[in-house]
Amino acid sequence: MILDFVLTLEGIQLFLTVWYNWHFPMTLLWWITRIAETGIMIFGGQYFCRMRELRPIEFGMYEMVPQHSRDLEQQPQNGATDESAAGGK
């Protein structure tokens, strides 16, 4: 989709340039600028789309916590064991 979007924009820009100047652009600087701009837009667009897609998924207000962190939270505090916490023997 990025390549299609960029090439469509460049085509529209070429059309508007020809329409405004009433001739096809023949200068080397104009073409070098267009090629550089197209390359930057394509590779920059792909880079930023990948960065956005690789972000962690957030589900509203819930936080993704690794399993071992939850286990640590459930352990008794102050050195108490399961037996003594349950009124053990």
The first five atom37 places (N, CA, C, CB, O) and aatype in JSON, in Angstrom:
{
  "aatype": [12, 9, 10, 3, 13, 19, 10, 16, 10, 6, 7, 9, 5, 10, 13, 10, 16, 19, 17, 18, 2, 17, 8, 13, 14, 12, 16, 10, 10, 17, 17, 9, 16, 1, 9, 0, 6, 16, 7, 9, 12, 9, 13, 7, 7, 5, 18, 13, 4, 1, 12, 1, 6, 10, 1, 14, 9, 6, 13, 7, 12, 18, 6, 12, 19, 14, 5, 8, 15, 1, 3, 10, 6, 5, 5, 14, 5, 2, 7, 0, 16, 3, 6, 15, 0, 0, 7, 7, 11],
  "atom_mask": [
    [1, 1, 1, 1, 1],
    [1, 1, 1, 1, 1],
    [1, 1, 1, 1, 1],
    [1, 1, 1, 1, 1],
    [1, 1, 1, 1, 1],
    [1, 1, 1, 1, 1],
    [1, 1, 1, 1, 1],
    [1, 1, 1, 1, 1],
    [1, 1, 1, 1, 1],
    [1, 1, 1, 1, 1],
    [1, 1, 1, 0, 1],
    [1, 1, 1, 1, 1],
    [1, 1, 1, 1, 1],
    [1, 1, 1, 1, 1],
    [1, 1, 1, 1, 1],
    [1, 1, 1, 1, 1],
    [1, 1, 1, 1, 1],
    [1, 1, 1, 1, 1],
    [1, 1, 1, 1, 1],
    [1, 1, 1, 1, 1],
    [1, 1, 1, 1, 1],
    [1, 1, 1, 1, 1],
    [1, 1, 1, 1, 1],
    [1, 1, 1, 1, 1],
    [1, 1, 1, 1, 1],
    [1, 1, 1, 1, 1],
    [1, 1, 1, 1, 1],
    [1, 1, 1, 1, 1],
    [1, 1, 1, 1, 1],
    [1, 1, 1, 1, 1],
    [1, 1, 1, 1, 1],
    [1, 1, 1, 1, 1],
    [1, 1, 1, 1, 1],
    [1, 1, 1, 1, 1],
    [1, 1, 1, 1, 1],
    [1, 1, 1, 1, 1],
    [1, 1, 1, 1, 1],
    [1, 1, 1, 1, 1],
    [1, 1, 1, 0, 1],
    [1, 1, 1, 1, 1],
    [1, 1, 1, 1, 1],
    [1, 1, 1, 1, 1],
    [1, 1, 1, 1, 1],
    [1, 1, 1, 0, 1],
    [1, 1, 1, 0, 1],
    [1, 1, 1, 1, 1],
    [1, 1, 1, 1, 1],
    [1, 1, 1, 1, 1],
    [1, 1, 1, 1, 1],
    [1, 1, 1, 1, 1],
    [1, 1, 1, 1, 1],
    [1, 1, 1, 1, 1],
    [1, 1, 1, 1, 1],
    [1, 1, 1, 1, 1],
    [1, 1, 1, 1, 1],
    [1, 1, 1, 1, 1],
    [1, 1, 1, 1, 1],
    [1, 1, 1, 1, 1],
    [1, 1, 1, 1, 1],
    [1, 1, 1, 0, 1],
    [1, 1, 1, 1, 1],
    [1, 1, 1, 1, 1],
    [1, 1, 1, 1, 1],
    [1, 1, 1, 1, 1],
    [1, 1, 1, 1, 1],
    [1, 1, 1, 1, 1],
    [1, 1, 1, 1, 1],
    [1, 1, 1, 1, 1],
    [1, 1, 1, 1, 1],
    [1, 1, 1, 1, 1],
    [1, 1, 1, 1, 1],
    [1, 1, 1, 1, 1],
    [1, 1, 1, 1, 1],
    [1, 1, 1, 1, 1],
    [1, 1, 1, 1, 1],
    [1, 1, 1, 1, 1],
    [1, 1, 1, 1, 1],
    [1, 1, 1, 1, 1],
    [1, 1, 1, 0, 1],
    [1, 1, 1, 1, 1],
    [1, 1, 1, 1, 1],
    [1, 1, 1, 1, 1],
    [1, 1, 1, 1, 1],
    [1, 1, 1, 1, 1],
    [1, 1, 1, 1, 1],
    [1, 1, 1, 1, 1],
    [1, 1, 1, 0, 1],
    [1, 1, 1, 0, 1],
    [1, 1, 1, 1, 1]
  ],
  "atom_positions": [
    [[0.81, -1.19, 0.0], [0.0, 0.0, 0.0], [0.87, 1.27, 0.0], [-0.93, -0.01, 1.2], [0.49, 2.28, -0.59]],
    [[1.99, 1.2, 0.65], [2.86, 2.38, 0.73], [3.39, 2.74, -0.66], [4.03, 2.13, 1.7], [3.36, 3.9, -1.05]],
    [[3.85, 1.74, -1.39], [4.38, 1.99, -2.73], [3.3, 2.57, -3.63], [4.93, 0.69, -3.34], [3.56, 3.51, -4.38]],
    [[2.1, 2.03, -3.56], [0.99, 2.54, -4.36], [0.67, 3.99, -4.0], [-0.26, 1.66, -4.17], [0.47, 4.83, -4.88]],
    [[0.62, 4.28, -2.71], [0.32, 5.64, -2.25], [1.38, 6.63, -2.72], [0.22, 5.67, -0.72], [1.05, 7.7, -3.22]],
    [[2.65, 6.27, -2.56], [3.75, 7.18, -2.94], [3.77, 7.41, -4.45], [5.11, 6.6, -2.48], [3.92, 8.54, -4.9]],
    [[3.62, 6.35, -5.22], [3.65, 6.51, -6.67], [2.44, 7.3, -7.18], [3.7, 5.15, -7.35], [2.54, 8.03, -8.16]],
    [[1.3, 7.14, -6.51], [0.13, 7.94, -6.88], [0.38, 9.42, -6.61], [-1.11, 7.47, -6.1], [0.06, 10.27, -7.44]],
    [[0.96, 9.73, -5.45], [1.28, 11.13, -5.14], [2.29, 11.72, -6.13], [1.83, 11.25, -3.72], [2.14, 12.86, -6.56]],
    [[3.29, 10.94, -6.49], [4.29, 11.42, -7.45], [3.67, 11.62, -8.83], [5.46, 10.43, -7.54], [4.02, 12.57, -9.53]],
    [[2.75, 10.75, -9.22], [2.05, 10.92, -10.5], [1.21, 12.18, -10.52], [0.0, 0.0, 0.0], [1.2, 12.91, -11.51]],
    [[0.5, 12.43, -9.42], [-0.3, 13.66, -9.32], [0.6, 14.89, -9.37], [-1.15, 13.66, -8.02], [0.27, 15.89, -10.0]],
    [[1.75, 14.81, -8.69], [2.68, 15.95, -8.69], [3.24, 16.19, -10.1], [3.83, 15.7, -7.69], [3.38, 17.34, -10.52]],
    [[3.56, 15.12, -10.82], [4.05, 15.27, -12.19], [2.97, 15.9, -13.08], [4.49, 13.91, -12.76], [3.26, 16.79, -13.87]],
    [[1.73, 15.44, -12.95], [0.63, 15.99, -13.73], [0.45, 17.49, -13.43], [-0.67, 15.24, -13.43], [0.32, 18.29, -14.35]],
    [[0.45, 17.85, -12.15], [0.27, 19.26, -11.79], [1.44, 20.13, -12.26], [0.1, 19.4, -10.28], [1.25, 21.28, -12.64]],
    [[2.65, 19.56, -12.23], [3.82, 20.3, -12.72], [3.71, 20.57, -14.21], [5.1, 19.53, -12.41], [3.96, 21.68, -14.67]],
    [[3.33, 19.55, -14.98], [3.16, 19.72, -16.42], [2.03, 20.71, -16.7], [2.88, 18.36, -17.1], [2.17, 21.56, -17.58]],
    [[0.94, 20.61, -15.99], [-0.2, 21.51, -16.18], [0.17, 22.96, -15.85], [-1.39, 21.06, -15.32], [-0.22, 23.87, -16.57]],
    [[0.93, 23.18, -14.77], [1.29, 24.54, -14.36], [2.31, 25.17, -15.3], [1.82, 24.52, -12.94], [2.19, 26.34, -15.67]],
    [[3.34, 24.39, -15.69], [4.42, 24.93, -16.52], [4.15, 24.81, -18.02], [5.72, 24.22, -16.18], [4.87, 25.42, -18.81]],
    [[3.17, 24.07, -18.42], [2.81, 23.83, -19.82], [3.91, 23.13, -20.61], [2.48, 25.12, -20.48], [3.96, 23.24, -21.83]],
    [[4.79, 22.4, -19.92], [5.77, 21.54, -20.59], [6.27, 20.49, -19.61], [6.96, 22.39, -21.15], [6.2, 20.66, -18.39]],
    [[6.78, 19.42, -20.17], [7.3, 18.32, -19.37], [8.63, 18.74, -18.73], [7.49, 17.04, -20.24], [9.46, 19.35, -19.41]],
    [[8.85, 18.45, -17.45], [10.11, 18.86, -16.8], [11.31, 18.14, -17.42], [10.06, 18.58, -15.28], [11.31, 16.91, -17.55]],
    [[12.31, 18.9, -17.8], [13.48, 18.34, -18.47], [14.77, 18.52, -17.67], [13.64, 18.95, -19.83], [15.81, 18.01, -18.07]],
    [[14.72, 19.24, -16.55], [15.95, 19.49, -15.8], [16.33, 18.28, -14.97], [15.79, 20.72, -14.9], [15.48, 17.61, -14.39]],
    [[17.62, 18.01, -14.91], [18.14, 16.87, -14.16], [17.9, 17.05, -12.66], [19.63, 16.68, -14.44], [17.62, 16.08, -11.96]],
    [[18.01, 18.27, -12.17], [17.81, 18.52, -10.74], [16.39, 18.17, -10.32], [18.12, 19.99, -10.42], [16.17, 17.63, -9.24]],
    [[15.41, 18.49, -11.17], [14.01, 18.18, -10.84], [13.82, 16.67, -10.72], [13.05, 18.74, -11.92], [13.15, 16.22, -9.79]],
    [[14.37, 15.89, -11.63], [14.22, 14.44, -11.61], [14.98, 13.8, -10.45], [14.7, 13.85, -12.92], [14.5, 12.85, -9.84]],
    [[16.17, 14.33, -10.13], [16.93, 13.81, -8.99], [16.16, 14.06, -7.69], [18.34, 14.47, -8.91], [16.11, 13.19, -6.82]],
    [[15.58, 15.23, -7.58], [14.78, 15.56, -6.39], [13.58, 14.63, -6.27], [14.32, 17.03, -6.45], [13.27, 14.15, -5.18]],
    [[12.9, 14.39, -7.39], [11.72, 13.5, -7.37], [12.11, 12.08, -6.98], [11.03, 13.49, -8.75], [11.4, 11.44, -6.2]],
    [[13.21, 11.58, -7.51], [13.67, 10.22, -7.2], [14.06, 10.11, -5.73], [14.86, 9.82, -8.11], [13.71, 9.14, -5.06]],
    [[14.79, 11.11, -5.23], [15.18, 11.11, -3.82], [13.95, 11.18, -2.91], [16.13, 12.29, -3.52], [13.87, 10.46, -1.91]],
    [[13.01, 12.04, -3.26], [11.79, 12.18, -2.47], [10.99, 10.88, -2.46], [10.92, 13.32, -3.01], [10.48, 10.47, -1.41]],
    [[10.89, 10.23, -3.61], [10.16, 8.97, -3.69], [10.82, 7.9, -2.83], [10.08, 8.49, -5.15], [10.14, 7.17, -2.11]],
    [[12.13, 7.81, -2.9], [12.85, 6.83, -2.08], [12.68, 7.08, -0.59], [0.0, 0.0, 0.0], [12.45, 6.14, 0.17]],
    [[12.78, 8.33, -0.18], [12.62, 8.66, 1.23], [11.2, 8.34, 1.71], [12.93, 10.15, 1.48], [11.02, 7.81, 2.8]],
    [[10.21, 8.65, 0.88], [8.82, 8.38, 1.26], [8.54, 6.88, 1.34], [7.86, 9.04, 0.26], [7.84, 6.44, 2.25]],
    [[9.07, 6.1, 0.43], [8.82, 4.66, 0.43], [9.5, 4.01, 1.63], [9.32, 4.03, -0.88], [8.85, 3.31, 2.4]],
    [[10.81, 4.23, 1.78], [11.53, 3.56, 2.86], [11.15, 4.11, 4.23], [13.03, 3.69, 2.65], [11.09, 3.36, 5.21]],
    [[10.9, 5.42, 4.32], [10.45, 5.99, 5.59], [9.08, 5.49, 5.97], [0.0, 0.0, 0.0], [8.83, 5.19, 7.14]],
    [[8.18, 5.39, 5.0], [6.84, 4.88, 5.28], [6.87, 3.43, 5.74], [0.0, 0.0, 0.0], [6.16, 3.07, 6.68]],
    [[7.68, 2.61, 5.1], [7.79, 1.21, 5.51], [8.39, 1.1, 6.9], [8.64, 0.43, 4.5], [7.94, 0.28, 7.7]],
    [[9.4, 1.9, 7.2], [10.04, 1.85, 8.52], [9.05, 2.21, 9.62], [11.25, 2.8, 8.56], [8.93, 1.49, 10.61]],
    [[8.34, 3.33, 9.45], [7.43, 3.76, 10.5], [6.21, 2.85, 10.63], [6.99, 5.18, 10.23], [5.67, 2.7, 11.72]],
    [[5.77, 2.25, 9.54], [4.67, 1.28, 9.63], [5.12, 0.04, 10.4], [4.18, 0.88, 8.22], [4.36, -0.48, 11.21]],
    [[6.33, -0.42, 10.15], [6.84, -1.58, 10.9], [6.98, -1.25, 12.38], [8.19, -2.03, 10.34], [6.64, -2.07, 13.23]],
    [[7.48, -0.07, 12.7], [7.64, 0.31, 14.1], [6.27, 0.36, 14.8], [8.34, 1.68, 14.22], [6.15, -0.06, 15.95]],
    [[5.27, 0.85, 14.12], [3.95, 0.92, 14.72], [3.36, -0.48, 14.9], [3.01, 1.78, 13.85], [2.72, -0.76, 15.92]],
    [[3.56, -1.36, 13.93], [3.0, -2.7, 14.01], [3.71, -3.55, 15.05], [3.07, -3.37, 12.67], [3.12, -4.51, 15.56]],
    [[4.96, -3.23, 15.39], [5.71, -4.04, 16.35], [5.55, -3.58, 17.8], [7.17, -4.03, 15.99], [6.12, -4.18, 18.71]],
    [[4.79, -2.52, 18.02], [4.55, -2.08, 19.39], [3.74, -3.12, 20.15], [3.83, -0.72, 19.42], [2.94, -3.83, 19.55]],
    [[3.95, -3.22, 21.47], [3.15, -4.17, 22.25], [1.67, -3.79, 22.21], [3.65, -4.22, 23.7], [1.31, -2.62, 22.14]],
    [[0.83, -4.8, 22.26], [-0.61, -4.57, 22.24], [-1.09, -4.28, 23.65], [-1.36, -5.8, 21.63], [-0.76, -5.02, 24.59]],
    [[-1.86, -3.23, 23.81], [-2.43, -2.88, 25.11], [-3.93, -3.11, 25.04], [-2.09, -1.41, 25.5], [-4.58, -2.76, 24.06]],
    [[-4.47, -3.69, 26.09], [-5.9, -3.98, 26.16], [-6.53, -3.07, 27.2], [-6.15, -5.47, 26.5], [-6.74, -3.47, 28.34]],
    [[-6.82, -1.86, 26.8], [-7.47, -0.91, 27.71], [-6.61, -0.62, 28.92], [0.0, 0.0, 0.0], [-5.45, -0.23, 28.78]],
    [[-7.17, -0.81, 30.12], [-6.44, -0.48, 31.34], [-5.7, -1.69, 31.91], [-7.38, 0.07, 32.39], [-5.05, -1.56, 32.95]],
    [[-5.77, -2.85, 31.26], [-5.08, -4.03, 31.75], [-3.63, -4.01, 31.3], [-5.78, -5.3, 31.25], [-3.32, -3.67, 30.16]],
    [[-2.76, -4.36, 32.21], [-1.33, -4.34, 31.92], [-0.86, -5.77, 31.68], [-0.53, -3.67, 33.07], [-1.25, -6.68, 32.42]],
    [[-0.06, -5.95, 30.69], [0.48, -7.28, 30.41], [1.61, -7.55, 31.39], [0.96, -7.41, 28.94], [2.65, -6.89, 31.34]],
    [[1.42, -8.53, 32.29], [2.41, -8.85, 33.31], [2.91, -10.27, 33.04], [1.81, -8.72, 34.75], [2.1, -11.17, 32.84]],
    [[4.22, -10.47, 33.03], [4.74, -11.82, 32.83], [4.26, -12.76, 33.93], [6.27, -11.79, 32.79], [4.02, -12.32, 35.05]],
    [[4.11, -14.04, 33.63], [3.58, -15.03, 34.56], [4.41, -15.1, 35.84], [3.52, -16.4, 33.9], [3.83, -15.18, 36.92]],
    [[5.73, -15.07, 35.74], [6.57, -15.21, 36.94], [6.38, -14.02, 37.88], [8.05, -15.33, 36.54], [6.58, -14.18, 39.08]],
    [[6.01, -12.85, 37.4], [5.77, -11.7, 38.26], [4.52, -11.91, 39.1], [5.65, -10.42, 37.42], [4.48, -11.5, 40.26]],
    [[3.5, -12.53, 38.52], [2.28, -12.8, 39.27], [2.55, -13.82, 40.37], [1.17, -13.32, 38.34], [2.01, -13.71, 41.47]],
    [[3.4, -14.81, 40.08], [3.73, -15.81, 41.1], [4.46, -15.17, 42.27], [4.6, -16.93, 40.49], [4.23, -15.55, 43.42]],
    [[5.33, -14.21, 42.0], [6.06, -13.54, 43.07], [5.12, -12.73, 43.95], [7.14, -12.63, 42.49], [5.33, -12.63, 45.16]],
    [[4.08, -12.15, 43.37], [3.13, -11.35, 44.13], [2.28, -12.22, 45.05], [2.24, -10.56, 43.19], [1.82, -11.73, 46.08]],
    [[2.06, -13.48, 44.71], [1.2, -14.36, 45.49], [1.93, -15.03, 46.63], [0.6, -15.39, 44.61], [1.29, -15.66, 47.47]],
    [[3.26, -14.94, 46.7], [4.01, -15.56, 47.78], [3.76, -14.81, 49.08], [5.52, -15.59, 47.46], [3.62, -13.59, 49.07]],
    [[3.68, -15.54, 50.19], [3.46, -14.89, 51.49], [4.62, -13.96, 51.85], [3.27, -15.95, 52.6], [5.76, -14.19, 51.45]],
    [[4.32, -12.93, 52.59], [5.31, -11.95, 52.98], [5.89, -12.28, 54.36], [4.7, -10.54, 52.97], [5.34, -13.11, 55.07]],
    [[6.97, -11.64, 54.73], [7.62, -11.74, 56.04], [8.04, -13.17, 56.4], [6.7, -11.22, 57.1], [8.01, -13.53, 57.57]],
    [[8.42, -13.96, 55.43], [8.95, -15.28, 55.71], [7.92, -16.3, 56.13], [0.0, 0.0, 0.0], [8.29, -17.42, 56.5]],
    [[6.65, -15.97, 56.08], [5.61, -16.93, 56.48], [5.52, -18.01, 55.41], [4.23, -16.22, 56.67], [5.64, -17.74, 54.22]],
    [[5.3, -19.24, 55.86], [5.14, -20.34, 54.93], [3.68, -20.62, 54.74], [5.87, -21.58, 55.42], [2.83, -20.07, 55.45]],
    [[3.38, -21.48, 53.81], [1.97, -21.82, 53.55], [1.33, -22.49, 54.76], [1.86, -22.74, 52.32], [0.15, -22.27, 55.03]],
    [[2.11, -23.31, 55.48], [1.57, -24.04, 56.63], [1.21, -23.08, 57.76], [2.57, -25.08, 57.13], [0.13, -23.18, 58.35]],
    [[2.13, -22.13, 58.06], [1.85, -21.23, 59.16], [0.76, -20.22, 58.8], [3.12, -20.5, 59.57], [0.03, -19.76, 59.68]],
    [[0.64, -19.87, 57.54], [-0.39, -18.95, 57.12], [-1.76, -19.62, 57.18], [-0.1, -18.44, 55.71], [-2.77, -18.95, 57.39]],
    [[-1.8, -20.94, 56.99], [-3.06, -21.66, 57.0], [-3.38, -22.18, 58.41], [-3.01, -22.83, 56.0], [-4.32, -22.95, 58.58]],
    [[-2.62, -21.76, 59.43], [-2.84, -22.22, 60.8], [-2.29, -23.63, 60.98], [0.0, 0.0, 0.0], [-2.86, -24.45, 61.71]],
    [[-1.17, -23.89, 60.31], [-0.6, -25.23, 60.2], [-0.21, -25.85, 61.52], [0.0, 0.0, 0.0], [-0.53, -25.33, 62.59]],
    [[0.47, -26.95, 61.42], [0.77, -27.84, 62.55], [1.92, -27.38, 63.36], [1.02, -29.21, 62.08], [2.28, -28.03, 64.34]]
  ]
}
